[in-house]
Amino acid sequence: MSPSWCLVLAVALLWGPLGPMPLAALAPENEVPLRPTTWLLEDKVTPIHLPKGKTRRFYFTLKKKTPSMSLTVSPCGTPIEWTLAARTLKDKPPKNLHWSSKKSMPEVWWRGPGTEAKIHTYTGNSADTYMGPAYTPASIYILRLKSQEQDTSASVYLHEGPGSSGVFPKLPADPRVHTLGVGLTSVTLSWNPSASVTQPSHSVKHLYDYCVLVNHNHNYRSLCAALEGIKKERERDWKQEKKDKQRKETARPVHKDWWGQQWDALGEIQPSTSGVSDDVAQLGCVCRGIESVCTVSELLPDTQYYFDVFVIDRLNGTSAAYTGTFTHTHEQAQPAVIALKEGEPRLVALQVGRGSSSGGGSASGRQQGATVFSFRPRGWQQNGLLTLQSCNGTQKIRVVVTSRGKVLSTQEVGEQLAQLWLQGAPSYIIRLESTEASAATGRVSAASSSRVAVKIQASSAYHRQAAPVLPATLQMKSFNKLRSCTSITLAWMGTEERSLYCVYRWRLSDDVVGKERNSDRCLGPETRSDSERVLCKYFQELNPRRAVTTAVIGGLEPGASYLLDVYLVRRWGIPIKYHSKTVRTRREC
């Protein structure tokens, strides 16, 4: 560049478009402008966003003749490091600064000669307070905060003067939450009252609140940590719900935490405007008020829960956290498991209201309203057929079949015979429950008991592909025109599978013995005498519409009433009893 061009450039830099510039406007070549200084406000809860691995610095000075001070730092869940230091200048900075106009007073002091003394340091995720005398020779105080694990937030409160600021609620000498009682679905908690709540004031109940929080994850050290944890859990649930529904919409943006939105720009700090009442409303406290006892109900049995108690100052928007506790709710009593033998019918009486249930006289597997069986089918196909029959059609039971903790089938058994096809598992757990327990409890007196009887049978079916077909109806029909003085003709529906049908008769007298004898639907052909059996025959019809078979019952007395029963006897499953039929022979023929 020629000397003439150098002269023109120098003149342009010194004069500029509007004339000569002051010397202070020219920054030295080796000077790097720093960020604007951030001052802490006195007696204000200051929220701070802490990016991971980055140190945040905040400055403050004390008024003249201030004897002492207190500084409270409350992390929001994540452990942080913070230090408080006092910097003392040897010489006061000159009034006429020749540095860049971007420089602030703390940076000028920082560049000047002086010494720095560390007053306090802390590392952890609990609220920590420094209380001590003012550092007399200090010119400026420096607070440094840093988070090594992740982005987080914290709040800082500066108070000048002796004693406590009174802004934060006081915790008792023993800040632990105690467990008074643990039940199957409830837990009772207690804690020592806060001195702020028990102070003699008529407006205390309008200023303070206890908030009891319950969750499955862990205890929280602060109200802020609880809010952040619940927010993340809700966001996780929202993402999972969206993934399950496979929505193709544009994902809703996940908002940063409240502190991050405020201080990403690292500008001047303003006091928090978020109301503590709004924050508590997001928590979903199970107990609110000034009572120091709380019973948490509607919990799950055999589940671990964590309980936290926060005392909240609604006037100042602050809170303090008790030392939380955790407990495990009681495990629900499980009945003993009874092994079902291959093809063996078993009569089970389920107790309704109070007492125990029994399975075919067995003392094991007893629990109120429930009995549990196990069955292991034979064969490599691991198939089985479970048959259930209620002995009284007006009462119902529920059967739940599980394998390896997974529910395979749930069904109610009432008047109709139930068949459950077991397939694909090496073993099965079969639970029978009484559905009449809630309704019958009020009807059963202290000295009485009520039972629901059910017949159950499990058989291996390694050679079958499905459950056997049942008759279309279990009703029987007698033909009046074919009725004589000594014989009766019956008809009933069969199936397309070859099965054995047995007919039994019982002559009725004037009493009701015969009717009572046959009122139980679980009574099978094994309970009938050979003298009652009329005939047994095989029947099969491939066309279900034409699967009707008949039988002529002879050798009867004229003018007599007979109770007729038909049993479908199968190789697999409980014998099926048709609805009984009462028929009278003719008196005169």
FIFI-219406 format. One record per residue (C-alpha): residue number from 1; x, y, z. Coordinates in steps of 0.5 Angstrom, whole numbers, plus 500, padded with zeros to 3 digits. Each point is the difference from the previous one (the first is absolute). Last residue first. Layout:
<seq->NUM X->X Y->Y Z->Z>
...
// end
This chain:
<seq->589 X->291 Y->306 Z->555>
<seq->588 X->498 Y->503 Z->507>
<seq->587 X->504 Y->504 Z->505>
<seq->586 X->505 Y->503 Z->495>
<seq->585 X->507 Y->501 Z->502>
<seq->584 X->503 Y->506 Z->504>
<seq->583 X->506 Y->504 Z->497>
<seq->582 X->505 Y->504 Z->504>
<seq->581 X->506 Y->502 Z->496>
<seq->580 X->507 Y->502 Z->503>
<seq->579 X->504 Y->505 Z->496>
<seq->578 X->506 Y->496 Z->496>
<seq->577 X->506 Y->498 Z->504>
<seq->576 X->507 Y->501 Z->497>
<seq->575 X->505 Y->495 Z->502>
<seq->574 X->506 Y->504 Z->502>
<seq->573 X->506 Y->500 Z->495>
<seq->572 X->503 Y->495 Z->495>
<seq->571 X->498 Y->493 Z->499>
<seq->570 X->493 Y->503 Z->500>
<seq->569 X->493 Y->498 Z->503>
<seq->568 X->494 Y->504 Z->498>
<seq->567 X->495 Y->499 Z->506>
<seq->566 X->493 Y->499 Z->499>
<seq->565 X->495 Y->501 Z->506>
<seq->564 X->493 Y->498 Z->501>
<seq->563 X->496 Y->501 Z->506>
<seq->562 X->494 Y->496 Z->500>
<seq->561 X->492 Y->501 Z->502>
<seq->560 X->496 Y->494 Z->500>
<seq->559 X->493 Y->499 Z->497>
<seq->558 X->502 Y->493 Z->497>
<seq->557 X->506 Y->497 Z->503>
<seq->556 X->506 Y->500 Z->495>
<seq->555 X->504 Y->494 Z->497>
<seq->554 X->502 Y->504 Z->494>
<seq->553 X->504 Y->506 Z->498>
<seq->552 X->500 Y->502 Z->493>
<seq->551 X->506 Y->504 Z->497>
<seq->550 X->501 Y->505 Z->495>
<seq->549 X->506 Y->503 Z->497>
<seq->548 X->500 Y->507 Z->496>
<seq->547 X->507 Y->502 Z->496>
<seq->546 X->496 Y->502 Z->494>
<seq->545 X->501 Y->508 Z->500>
<seq->544 X->508 Y->498 Z->502>
<seq->543 X->501 Y->496 Z->494>
<seq->542 X->505 Y->495 Z->502>
<seq->541 X->496 Y->496 Z->504>
<seq->540 X->503 Y->495 Z->506>
<seq->539 X->497 Y->496 Z->505>
<seq->538 X->502 Y->495 Z->505>
<seq->537 X->495 Y->497 Z->505>
<seq->536 X->499 Y->499 Z->507>
<seq->535 X->493 Y->497 Z->503>
<seq->534 X->496 Y->500 Z->506>
<seq->533 X->504 Y->502 Z->506>
<seq->532 X->497 Y->501 Z->506>
<seq->531 X->501 Y->493 Z->503>
<seq->530 X->508 Y->501 Z->499>
<seq->529 X->500 Y->505 Z->505>
<seq->528 X->501 Y->507 Z->498>
<seq->527 X->506 Y->504 Z->503>
<seq->526 X->505 Y->498 Z->495>
<seq->525 X->495 Y->503 Z->495>
<seq->524 X->502 Y->507 Z->502>
<seq->523 X->497 Y->505 Z->505>
<seq->522 X->503 Y->506 Z->499>
<seq->521 X->493 Y->503 Z->498>
<seq->520 X->497 Y->500 Z->507>
<seq->519 X->493 Y->500 Z->500>
<seq->518 X->499 Y->492 Z->499>
<seq->517 X->500 Y->498 Z->507>
<seq->516 X->495 Y->505 Z->502>
<seq->515 X->495 Y->498 Z->495>
<seq->514 X->501 Y->493 Z->502>
<seq->513 X->499 Y->502 Z->507>
<seq->512 X->494 Y->504 Z->498>
<seq->511 X->494 Y->496 Z->504>
<seq->510 X->494 Y->497 Z->496>
<seq->509 X->504 Y->495 Z->496>
<seq->508 X->505 Y->501 Z->494>
<seq->507 X->503 Y->494 Z->496>
<seq->506 X->507 Y->501 Z->498>
<seq->505 X->502 Y->499 Z->493>
<seq->504 X->507 Y->500 Z->497>
<seq->503 X->502 Y->501 Z->493>
<seq->502 X->507 Y->499 Z->497>
<seq->501 X->503 Y->503 Z->494>
<seq->500 X->507 Y->498 Z->497>
<seq->499 X->503 Y->504 Z->495>
<seq->498 X->502 Y->500 Z->493>
<seq->497 X->501 Y->507 Z->498>
<seq->496 X->495 Y->504 Z->495>
<seq->495 X->497 Y->502 Z->507>
<seq->494 X->493 Y->498 Z->503>
<seq->493 X->493 Y->503 Z->501>
<seq->492 X->495 Y->497 Z->504>
<seq->491 X->494 Y->495 Z->499>
<seq->490 X->496 Y->496 Z->505>
<seq->489 X->494 Y->495 Z->499>
<seq->488 X->497 Y->498 Z->507>
<seq->487 X->497 Y->493 Z->501>
<seq->486 X->496 Y->496 Z->505>
<seq->485 X->493 Y->503 Z->499>
<seq->484 X->501 Y->503 Z->494>
<seq->483 X->504 Y->507 Z->497>
<seq->482 X->501 Y->500 Z->493>
<seq->481 X->495 Y->505 Z->498>
<seq->480 X->502 Y->504 Z->506>
<seq->479 X->507 Y->501 Z->498>
<seq->478 X->506 Y->501 Z->505>
<seq->477 X->505 Y->506 Z->498>
<seq->476 X->507 Y->501 Z->504>
<seq->475 X->503 Y->507 Z->500>
<seq->474 X->508 Y->500 Z->500>
<seq->473 X->500 Y->504 Z->494>
<seq->472 X->505 Y->500 Z->494>
<seq->471 X->504 Y->494 Z->503>
<seq->470 X->508 Y->502 Z->501>
<seq->469 X->505 Y->499 Z->495>
<seq->468 X->507 Y->498 Z->503>
<seq->467 X->505 Y->505 Z->501>
<seq->466 X->505 Y->501 Z->494>
<seq->465 X->506 Y->496 Z->497>
<seq->464 X->500 Y->494 Z->503>
<seq->463 X->505 Y->494 Z->501>
<seq->462 X->504 Y->504 Z->506>
<seq->461 X->494 Y->501 Z->504>
<seq->460 X->502 Y->499 Z->507>
<seq->459 X->494 Y->501 Z->505>
<seq->458 X->498 Y->505 Z->505>
<seq->457 X->494 Y->499 Z->504>
<seq->456 X->496 Y->505 Z->505>
<seq->455 X->493 Y->499 Z->503>
<seq->454 X->498 Y->507 Z->504>
<seq->453 X->496 Y->501 Z->506>
<seq->452 X->499 Y->507 Z->503>
<seq->451 X->500 Y->500 Z->507>
<seq->450 X->496 Y->504 Z->506>
<seq->449 X->502 Y->501 Z->507>
<seq->448 X->496 Y->501 Z->506>
<seq->447 X->502 Y->502 Z->507>
<seq->446 X->501 Y->507 Z->499>
<seq->445 X->495 Y->501 Z->495>
<seq->444 X->500 Y->499 Z->493>
<seq->443 X->496 Y->505 Z->496>
<seq->442 X->505 Y->506 Z->500>
<seq->441 X->505 Y->496 Z->497>
<seq->440 X->496 Y->497 Z->495>
<seq->439 X->500 Y->506 Z->495>
<seq->438 X->508 Y->501 Z->501>
<seq->437 X->502 Y->493 Z->500>
<seq->436 X->495 Y->497 Z->494>
<seq->435 X->506 Y->501 Z->494>
<seq->434 X->503 Y->494 Z->504>
<seq->433 X->507 Y->499 Z->497>
<seq->432 X->503 Y->494 Z->497>
<seq->431 X->508 Y->500 Z->498>
<seq->430 X->503 Y->496 Z->495>
<seq->429 X->508 Y->500 Z->499>
<seq->428 X->502 Y->496 Z->494>
<seq->427 X->506 Y->496 Z->498>
<seq->426 X->504 Y->499 Z->494>
<seq->425 X->497 Y->505 Z->496>
<seq->424 X->497 Y->500 Z->492>
<seq->423 X->493 Y->498 Z->501>
<seq->422 X->494 Y->500 Z->505>
<seq->421 X->493 Y->500 Z->498>
<seq->420 X->495 Y->502 Z->505>
<seq->419 X->494 Y->497 Z->500>
<seq->418 X->494 Y->503 Z->504>
<seq->417 X->493 Y->496 Z->501>
<seq->416 X->494 Y->505 Z->500>
<seq->415 X->497 Y->502 Z->507>
<seq->414 X->506 Y->505 Z->502>
<seq->413 X->507 Y->500 Z->499>
<seq->412 X->503 Y->507 Z->499>
<seq->411 X->506 Y->500 Z->495>
<seq->410 X->508 Y->502 Z->500>
<seq->409 X->505 Y->498 Z->496>
<seq->408 X->507 Y->500 Z->498>
<seq->407 X->503 Y->504 Z->506>
<seq->406 X->507 Y->501 Z->500>
<seq->405 X->504 Y->498 Z->506>
<seq->404 X->504 Y->494 Z->497>
<seq->403 X->493 Y->497 Z->498>
<seq->402 X->493 Y->503 Z->503>
<seq->401 X->493 Y->497 Z->500>
<seq->400 X->495 Y->505 Z->503>
<seq->399 X->493 Y->496 Z->502>
<seq->398 X->494 Y->504 Z->503>
<seq->397 X->495 Y->497 Z->503>
<seq->396 X->492 Y->501 Z->500>
<seq->395 X->494 Y->498 Z->504>
<seq->394 X->493 Y->499 Z->497>
<seq->393 X->502 Y->494 Z->496>
<seq->392 X->502 Y->496 Z->507>
<seq->391 X->505 Y->495 Z->499>
<seq->390 X->504 Y->504 Z->495>
<seq->389 X->504 Y->496 Z->495>
<seq->388 X->507 Y->501 Z->498>
<seq->387 X->504 Y->496 Z->494>
<seq->386 X->507 Y->502 Z->499>
<seq->385 X->503 Y->496 Z->493>
<seq->384 X->508 Y->500 Z->499>
<seq->383 X->505 Y->501 Z->495>
<seq->382 X->507 Y->499 Z->501>
<seq->381 X->502 Y->498 Z->493>
<seq->380 X->506 Y->495 Z->503>
<seq->379 X->495 Y->496 Z->504>
<seq->378 X->497 Y->501 Z->507>
<seq->377 X->497 Y->506 Z->503>
<seq->376 X->502 Y->503 Z->506>
<seq->375 X->495 Y->503 Z->505>
<seq->374 X->500 Y->504 Z->506>
<seq->373 X->494 Y->502 Z->504>
<seq->372 X->498 Y->507 Z->504>
<seq->371 X->494 Y->500 Z->505>
<seq->370 X->497 Y->507 Z->501>
<seq->369 X->494 Y->503 Z->504>
<seq->368 X->504 Y->500 Z->507>
<seq->367 X->506 Y->496 Z->499>
<seq->366 X->501 Y->493 Z->501>
<seq->365 X->505 Y->496 Z->495>
<seq->364 X->502 Y->495 Z->505>
<seq->363 X->495 Y->496 Z->504>
<seq->362 X->497 Y->496 Z->495>
<seq->361 X->493 Y->497 Z->500>
<seq->360 X->499 Y->501 Z->493>
<seq->359 X->503 Y->507 Z->499>
<seq->358 X->498 Y->504 Z->506>
<seq->357 X->499 Y->507 Z->501>
<seq->356 X->501 Y->504 Z->507>
<seq->355 X->496 Y->505 Z->505>
<seq->354 X->496 Y->506 Z->498>
<seq->353 X->495 Y->503 Z->495>
<seq->352 X->500 Y->494 Z->495>
<seq->351 X->504 Y->494 Z->500>
<seq->350 X->502 Y->496 Z->494>
<seq->349 X->498 Y->493 Z->500>
<seq->348 X->504 Y->496 Z->495>
<seq->347 X->498 Y->493 Z->497>
<seq->346 X->505 Y->497 Z->496>
<seq->345 X->500 Y->496 Z->494>
<seq->344 X->506 Y->496 Z->499>
<seq->343 X->503 Y->500 Z->492>
<seq->342 X->507 Y->501 Z->502>
<seq->341 X->501 Y->502 Z->507>
<seq->340 X->499 Y->507 Z->502>
<seq->339 X->506 Y->503 Z->504>
<seq->338 X->497 Y->504 Z->506>
<seq->337 X->504 Y->507 Z->501>
<seq->336 X->500 Y->503 Z->507>
<seq->335 X->496 Y->507 Z->500>
<seq->334 X->504 Y->506 Z->499>
<seq->333 X->499 Y->505 Z->506>
<seq->332 X->501 Y->507 Z->497>
<seq->331 X->506 Y->503 Z->501>
<seq->330 X->501 Y->506 Z->505>
<seq->329 X->502 Y->507 Z->498>
<seq->328 X->507 Y->501 Z->499>
<seq->327 X->503 Y->506 Z->504>
<seq->326 X->504 Y->507 Z->498>
<seq->325 X->502 Y->506 Z->504>
<seq->324 X->501 Y->507 Z->498>
<seq->323 X->504 Y->505 Z->504>
<seq->322 X->496 Y->506 Z->501>
<seq->321 X->500 Y->505 Z->494>
<seq->320 X->500 Y->508 Z->501>
<seq->319 X->496 Y->505 Z->496>
<seq->318 X->500 Y->507 Z->497>
<seq->317 X->494 Y->504 Z->497>
<seq->316 X->501 Y->506 Z->505>
<seq->315 X->493 Y->500 Z->502>
<seq->314 X->498 Y->492 Z->498>
<seq->313 X->505 Y->498 Z->505>
<seq->312 X->500 Y->492 Z->498>
<seq->311 X->502 Y->494 Z->505>
<seq->310 X->502 Y->495 Z->495>
<seq->309 X->499 Y->492 Z->502>
<seq->308 X->503 Y->495 Z->496>
<seq->307 X->498 Y->492 Z->499>
<seq->306 X->503 Y->495 Z->496>
<seq->305 X->496 Y->494 Z->498>
<seq->304 X->502 Y->492 Z->500>
<seq->303 X->494 Y->496 Z->497>
<seq->302 X->497 Y->493 Z->503>
<seq->301 X->493 Y->503 Z->500>
<seq->300 X->499 Y->506 Z->496>
<seq->299 X->498 Y->506 Z->503>
<seq->298 X->493 Y->503 Z->501>
<seq->297 X->501 Y->503 Z->506>
<seq->296 X->505 Y->505 Z->503>
<seq->295 X->499 Y->502 Z->507>
<seq->294 X->503 Y->507 Z->503>
<seq->293 X->502 Y->502 Z->506>
<seq->292 X->503 Y->507 Z->502>
<seq->291 X->494 Y->504 Z->498>
<seq->290 X->501 Y->507 Z->497>
<seq->289 X->496 Y->499 Z->494>
<seq->288 X->501 Y->496 Z->494>
<seq->287 X->501 Y->492 Z->499>
<seq->286 X->500 Y->496 Z->493>
<seq->285 X->504 Y->506 Z->497>
<seq->284 X->499 Y->500 Z->492>
<seq->283 X->507 Y->503 Z->499>
<seq->282 X->497 Y->505 Z->494>
<seq->281 X->496 Y->503 Z->505>
<seq->280 X->506 Y->501 Z->505>
<seq->279 X->503 Y->504 Z->494>
<seq->278 X->494 Y->505 Z->499>
<seq->277 X->500 Y->501 Z->507>
<seq->276 X->507 Y->502 Z->500>
<seq->275 X->499 Y->506 Z->496>
<seq->274 X->505 Y->501 Z->494>
<seq->273 X->502 Y->507 Z->500>
<seq->272 X->507 Y->498 Z->501>
<seq->271 X->505 Y->506 Z->502>
<seq->270 X->503 Y->503 Z->494>
<seq->269 X->507 Y->499 Z->498>
<seq->268 X->504 Y->504 Z->495>
<seq->267 X->502 Y->496 Z->494>
<seq->266 X->503 Y->493 Z->499>
<seq->265 X->496 Y->499 Z->493>
<seq->264 X->498 Y->493 Z->502>
<seq->263 X->497 Y->503 Z->507>
<seq->262 X->493 Y->500 Z->500>
<seq->261 X->498 Y->494 Z->495>
<seq->260 X->506 Y->496 Z->504>
<seq->259 X->496 Y->502 Z->507>
<seq->258 X->494 Y->497 Z->497>
<seq->257 X->502 Y->494 Z->498>
<seq->256 X->501 Y->499 Z->492>
<seq->255 X->493 Y->498 Z->496>
<seq->254 X->500 Y->494 Z->497>
<seq->253 X->497 Y->502 Z->493>
<seq->252 X->494 Y->496 Z->497>
<seq->251 X->502 Y->495 Z->495>
<seq->250 X->497 Y->501 Z->493>
<seq->249 X->494 Y->496 Z->499>
<seq->248 X->501 Y->493 Z->498>
<seq->247 X->497 Y->496 Z->506>
<seq->246 X->502 Y->493 Z->502>
<seq->245 X->495 Y->499 Z->505>
<seq->244 X->506 Y->497 Z->504>
<seq->243 X->505 Y->505 Z->499>
<seq->242 X->495 Y->506 Z->502>
<seq->241 X->499 Y->496 Z->506>
<seq->240 X->507 Y->499 Z->502>
<seq->239 X->502 Y->507 Z->498>
<seq->238 X->495 Y->503 Z->505>
<seq->237 X->502 Y->495 Z->505>
<seq->236 X->507 Y->503 Z->500>
<seq->235 X->498 Y->507 Z->500>
<seq->234 X->495 Y->498 Z->506>
<seq->233 X->506 Y->497 Z->503>
<seq->232 X->505 Y->506 Z->498>
<seq->231 X->495 Y->505 Z->503>
<seq->230 X->499 Y->496 Z->507>
<seq->229 X->508 Y->500 Z->501>
<seq->228 X->500 Y->507 Z->498>
<seq->227 X->495 Y->502 Z->505>
<seq->226 X->503 Y->495 Z->506>
<seq->225 X->507 Y->503 Z->499>
<seq->224 X->497 Y->507 Z->501>
<seq->223 X->496 Y->498 Z->506>
<seq->222 X->507 Y->498 Z->503>
<seq->221 X->504 Y->494 Z->502>
<seq->220 X->495 Y->495 Z->496>
<seq->219 X->499 Y->492 Z->502>
<seq->218 X->501 Y->495 Z->495>
<seq->217 X->496 Y->497 Z->494>
<seq->216 X->493 Y->497 Z->502>
<seq->215 X->497 Y->507 Z->502>
<seq->214 X->496 Y->503 Z->506>
<seq->213 X->500 Y->507 Z->502>
<seq->212 X->497 Y->503 Z->506>
<seq->211 X->499 Y->508 Z->500>
<seq->210 X->500 Y->503 Z->507>
<seq->209 X->497 Y->507 Z->499>
<seq->208 X->502 Y->507 Z->503>
<seq->207 X->497 Y->507 Z->500>
<seq->206 X->493 Y->500 Z->501>
<seq->205 X->500 Y->495 Z->505>
<seq->204 X->505 Y->505 Z->503>
<seq->203 X->496 Y->505 Z->500>
<seq->202 X->497 Y->500 Z->508>
<seq->201 X->508 Y->500 Z->502>
<seq->200 X->503 Y->496 Z->506>
<seq->199 X->506 Y->497 Z->496>
<seq->198 X->498 Y->492 Z->499>
<seq->197 X->501 Y->501 Z->492>
<seq->196 X->506 Y->504 Z->500>
<seq->195 X->503 Y->495 Z->505>
<seq->194 X->499 Y->494 Z->496>
<seq->193 X->496 Y->494 Z->502>
<seq->192 X->503 Y->494 Z->502>
<seq->191 X->498 Y->494 Z->494>
<seq->190 X->495 Y->495 Z->499>
<seq->189 X->498 Y->495 Z->495>
<seq->188 X->495 Y->495 Z->499>
<seq->187 X->500 Y->495 Z->494>
<seq->186 X->495 Y->497 Z->497>
<seq->185 X->498 Y->494 Z->495>
<seq->184 X->502 Y->494 Z->503>
<seq->183 X->502 Y->503 Z->507>
<seq->182 X->506 Y->504 Z->503>
<seq->181 X->499 Y->504 Z->506>
<seq->180 X->504 Y->506 Z->504>
<seq->179 X->505 Y->501 Z->495>
<seq->178 X->505 Y->506 Z->502>
<seq->177 X->502 Y->506 Z->495>
<seq->176 X->507 Y->503 Z->503>
<seq->175 X->501 Y->507 Z->501>
<seq->174 X->502 Y->499 Z->508>
<seq->173 X->502 Y->507 Z->502>
<seq->172 X->494 Y->503 Z->497>
<seq->171 X->500 Y->503 Z->493>
<seq->170 X->499 Y->508 Z->499>
<seq->169 X->497 Y->502 Z->494>
<seq->168 X->504 Y->505 Z->496>
<seq->167 X->499 Y->507 Z->500>
<seq->166 X->502 Y->502 Z->507>
<seq->165 X->506 Y->503 Z->498>
<seq->164 X->504 Y->496 Z->506>
<seq->163 X->504 Y->504 Z->505>
<seq->162 X->505 Y->506 Z->498>
<seq->161 X->500 Y->505 Z->494>
<seq->160 X->500 Y->499 Z->493>
<seq->159 X->496 Y->494 Z->496>
<seq->158 X->501 Y->497 Z->494>
<seq->157 X->496 Y->495 Z->497>
<seq->156 X->502 Y->495 Z->494>
<seq->155 X->496 Y->495 Z->496>
<seq->154 X->503 Y->495 Z->496>
<seq->153 X->499 Y->497 Z->493>
<seq->152 X->503 Y->494 Z->496>
<seq->151 X->503 Y->498 Z->494>
<seq->150 X->504 Y->493 Z->501>
<seq->149 X->505 Y->497 Z->504>
<seq->148 X->506 Y->505 Z->502>
<seq->147 X->495 Y->506 Z->502>
<seq->146 X->504 Y->506 Z->502>
<seq->145 X->499 Y->506 Z->505>
<seq->144 X->504 Y->506 Z->501>
<seq->143 X->498 Y->506 Z->505>
<seq->142 X->505 Y->506 Z->500>
<seq->141 X->500 Y->505 Z->506>
<seq->140 X->503 Y->507 Z->499>
<seq->139 X->504 Y->505 Z->503>
<seq->138 X->502 Y->495 Z->506>
<seq->137 X->504 Y->503 Z->506>
<seq->136 X->495 Y->499 Z->505>
<seq->135 X->497 Y->493 Z->498>
<seq->134 X->493 Y->500 Z->503>
<seq->133 X->499 Y->496 Z->505>
<seq->132 X->497 Y->493 Z->499>
<seq->131 X->494 Y->496 Z->498>
<seq->130 X->501 Y->495 Z->494>
<seq->129 X->494 Y->496 Z->498>
<seq->128 X->499 Y->493 Z->496>
<seq->127 X->494 Y->497 Z->497>
<seq->126 X->502 Y->493 Z->498>
<seq->125 X->503 Y->497 Z->493>
<seq->124 X->507 Y->500 Z->502>
<seq->123 X->507 Y->504 Z->500>
<seq->122 X->501 Y->506 Z->504>
<seq->121 X->505 Y->506 Z->501>
<seq->120 X->501 Y->506 Z->505>
<seq->119 X->504 Y->506 Z->501>
<seq->118 X->506 Y->499 Z->495>
<seq->117 X->504 Y->506 Z->500>
<seq->116 X->502 Y->504 Z->494>
<seq->115 X->506 Y->505 Z->500>
<seq->114 X->501 Y->507 Z->496>
<seq->113 X->503 Y->503 Z->494>
<seq->112 X->495 Y->503 Z->495>
<seq->111 X->497 Y->495 Z->494>
<seq->110 X->495 Y->497 Z->504>
<seq->109 X->498 Y->507 Z->503>
<seq->108 X->499 Y->503 Z->493>
<seq->107 X->496 Y->494 Z->499>
<seq->106 X->496 Y->501 Z->506>
<seq->105 X->498 Y->507 Z->497>
<seq->104 X->498 Y->499 Z->493>
<seq->103 X->504 Y->500 Z->494>
<seq->102 X->496 Y->501 Z->493>
<seq->101 X->502 Y->507 Z->500>
<seq->100 X->507 Y->497 Z->498>
<seq->99 X->506 Y->503 Z->505>
<seq->98 X->503 Y->506 Z->501>
<seq->97 X->496 Y->501 Z->507>
<seq->96 X->499 Y->507 Z->503>
<seq->95 X->498 Y->498 Z->507>
<seq->94 X->507 Y->496 Z->502>
<seq->93 X->499 Y->494 Z->503>
<seq->92 X->501 Y->499 Z->508>
<seq->91 X->507 Y->497 Z->502>
<seq->90 X->501 Y->494 Z->503>
<seq->89 X->494 Y->497 Z->498>
<seq->88 X->496 Y->494 Z->505>
<seq->87 X->496 Y->495 Z->496>
<seq->86 X->496 Y->495 Z->505>
<seq->85 X->498 Y->493 Z->498>
<seq->84 X->494 Y->496 Z->500>
<seq->83 X->500 Y->493 Z->497>
<seq->82 X->495 Y->496 Z->497>
<seq->81 X->500 Y->493 Z->497>
<seq->80 X->494 Y->496 Z->497>
<seq->79 X->496 Y->494 Z->502>
<seq->78 X->494 Y->499 Z->495>
<seq->77 X->493 Y->501 Z->504>
<seq->76 X->499 Y->507 Z->499>
<seq->75 X->505 Y->503 Z->504>
<seq->74 X->499 Y->505 Z->506>
<seq->73 X->505 Y->505 Z->501>
<seq->72 X->499 Y->504 Z->507>
<seq->71 X->505 Y->506 Z->501>
<seq->70 X->500 Y->503 Z->507>
<seq->69 X->503 Y->507 Z->502>
<seq->68 X->503 Y->503 Z->506>
<seq->67 X->502 Y->507 Z->503>
<seq->66 X->498 Y->505 Z->495>
<seq->65 X->504 Y->506 Z->501>
<seq->64 X->499 Y->502 Z->493>
<seq->63 X->496 Y->497 Z->495>
<seq->62 X->502 Y->493 Z->498>
<seq->61 X->502 Y->499 Z->493>
<seq->60 X->498 Y->495 Z->495>
<seq->59 X->503 Y->496 Z->494>
<seq->58 X->497 Y->493 Z->496>
<seq->57 X->505 Y->496 Z->496>
<seq->56 X->497 Y->494 Z->496>
<seq->55 X->505 Y->494 Z->499>
<seq->54 X->498 Y->495 Z->494>
<seq->53 X->501 Y->493 Z->500>
<seq->52 X->493 Y->499 Z->499>
<seq->51 X->496 Y->506 Z->499>
<seq->50 X->497 Y->503 Z->507>
<seq->49 X->494 Y->504 Z->499>
<seq->48 X->499 Y->505 Z->506>
<seq->47 X->493 Y->502 Z->504>
<seq->46 X->501 Y->506 Z->505>
<seq->45 X->496 Y->500 Z->506>
<seq->44 X->500 Y->507 Z->502>
<seq->43 X->503 Y->503 Z->507>
<seq->42 X->506 Y->503 Z->496>
<seq->41 X->501 Y->500 Z->493>
<seq->40 X->506 Y->496 Z->497>
<seq->39 X->503 Y->504 Z->495>
<seq->38 X->502 Y->497 Z->493>
<seq->37 X->506 Y->504 Z->496>
<seq->36 X->499 Y->500 Z->493>
<seq->35 X->504 Y->495 Z->496>
<seq->34 X->508 Y->501 Z->499>
<seq->33 X->503 Y->504 Z->494>
<seq->32 X->507 Y->498 Z->498>
<seq->31 X->506 Y->505 Z->500>
<seq->30 X->506 Y->498 Z->496>
<seq->29 X->499 Y->506 Z->495>
<seq->28 X->498 Y->505 Z->505>
<seq->27 X->493 Y->503 Z->500>
<seq->26 X->499 Y->507 Z->496>
<seq->25 X->494 Y->504 Z->503>
<seq->24 X->504 Y->502 Z->506>
<seq->23 X->504 Y->505 Z->495>
<seq->22 X->494 Y->504 Z->498>
<seq->21 X->498 Y->500 Z->493>
<seq->20 X->502 Y->506 Z->495>
<seq->19 X->495 Y->502 Z->495>
<seq->18 X->493 Y->497 Z->498>
<seq->17 X->502 Y->495 Z->494>
<seq->16 X->506 Y->498 Z->504>
<seq->15 X->506 Y->505 Z->502>
<seq->14 X->505 Y->495 Z->503>
<seq->13 X->499 Y->494 Z->496>
<seq->12 X->499 Y->504 Z->493>
<seq->11 X->506 Y->504 Z->502>
<seq->10 X->504 Y->493 Z->501>
<seq->9 X->497 Y->497 Z->493>
<seq->8 X->502 Y->506 Z->496>
<seq->7 X->507 Y->500 Z->503>
<seq->6 X->501 Y->493 Z->498>
<seq->5 X->497 Y->501 Z->493>
<seq->4 X->506 Y->506 Z->499>
<seq->3 X->505 Y->495 Z->502>
<seq->2 X->499 Y->495 Z->495>
<seq->1 X->497 Y->493 Z->502>
// end
